[in-house]
């Protein structure tokens, strides 16, 4: 979907779709070699296991790896923060990272990144 949107908006020559893990994207040589990046975005899993169980009719058709995160849904955000702490230079000066968060998670995610400059 991201690649299609990039092509649709004429951005394919200014964007790259790279695959990595939340835990190691800032030290993955294949990713770091293409950076630094102005903007990094992802759609991490953010549904807690308990909430996913209650939403089975809604989320049952999706792989749980794509939706369910430990630590009350905050596991991926903590991993992203830890990765950026290891190598913040994966972003350009003034670069940013954006990601989807679940309803009601803004305060918790902001707390995780409170030491990060906006």
C-alpha positions in Angstrom: 0.0 0.0 0.0 2.8 2.4 0.9 4.6 1.8 -2.4 1.4 2.3 -4.3 0.7 5.6 -2.5 4.3 6.7 -3.2 3.8 6.1 -6.9 0.4 7.7 -7.0 1.8 10.9 -5.5 4.9 10.9 -7.6 7.3 10.3 -4.7 8.9 7.1 -5.7 12.2 8.9 -6.6 12.3 10.6 -3.2 11.2 7.7 -0.9 12.3 4.2 0.0 10.4 1.3 1.4 12.7 -0.5 3.7 12.1 -3.5 6.0 13.6 -3.8 9.4 12.8 -4.6 13.0 11.8 -2.1 15.7 14.6 -3.4 17.8 17.4 -2.9 15.3 16.5 -0.6 12.5 19.1 2.0 13.5 22.0 -0.5 13.5 20.9 -2.6 10.5 23.7 -2.0 8.0 21.4 -2.4 5.0 19.1 0.4 6.4 21.8 2.7 7.8 23.7 2.6 4.5 20.7 4.3 2.8 20.3 7.0 5.4 20.3 9.3 7.1 16.6 9.8 6.6 14.4 12.9 6.8 11.3 11.0 7.9 10.8 7.4 9.1 7.3 6.1 9.5 5.8 2.8 10.5 2.6 1.3 11.7 3.6 -0.8 14.8 1.4 -3.2 16.6 -0.3 -1.5 19.5 -3.2 -3.6 20.7 -2.8 -5.2 24.1 -3.4 -9.0 24.2 -6.4 -8.5 26.5 -8.0 -5.9 24.2 -7.3 -8.1 21.1 -9.1 -11.0 22.8 -12.1 -8.8 23.3 -11.9 -7.6 19.7 -11.6 -11.1 18.1 -14.5 -10.5 15.7 -12.8 -7.3 14.4 -9.1 -8.3 14.4 -9.4 -12.1 14.0 -8.6 -12.0 10.3 -5.2 -10.2 10.8 -2.0 -11.9 11.9 -1.5 -11.1 15.6 2.1 -10.1 15.0 0.8 -7.1 13.0 -1.6 -6.0 15.7 -0.8 -7.3 19.2 2.0 -5.9 21.3 3.2 -6.7 24.8 3.5 -4.2 27.6 -0.1 -3.1 27.3 0.4 -2.3 23.6 3.5 -0.1 24.1 6.2 -2.7 23.4 7.0 -1.5 19.8 7.2 2.1 20.9 9.7 1.2 23.6 11.7 -0.7 21.1 11.7 2.2 18.6 12.8 4.6 21.3 15.6 2.2 22.4 16.7 1.9 18.8 16.8 5.6 18.3 18.8 6.0 21.5 21.5 3.6 20.1 21.8 5.5 16.8 19.9 8.8 16.5 21.9 9.7 13.4 19.7 7.4 11.3 17.7 10.6 11.1 18.9 13.8 9.5 19.3 16.9 11.6 15.7 18.0 12.0 14.4 14.6 10.8 11.5 13.0 12.5 9.7 9.7 13.0 6.0 9.2 12.8 3.8 6.2 13.6 0.2 5.3 14.2 -0.9 5.0 17.8 -4.1 3.5 19.3 -6.9 5.5 20.7 -6.1 6.7 24.2 -2.4 5.9 23.9 -1.1 9.4 23.2 -0.1 10.2 26.7 1.7 6.9 27.2 3.6 7.2 23.9 4.6 10.8 24.7 5.9 9.6 28.0 8.1 7.0 26.3 9.6 9.7 24.0 9.6 12.5 26.6 13.4 12.8 26.3 13.2 13.0 22.5 13.1 16.4 20.8 9.9 17.2 18.8 
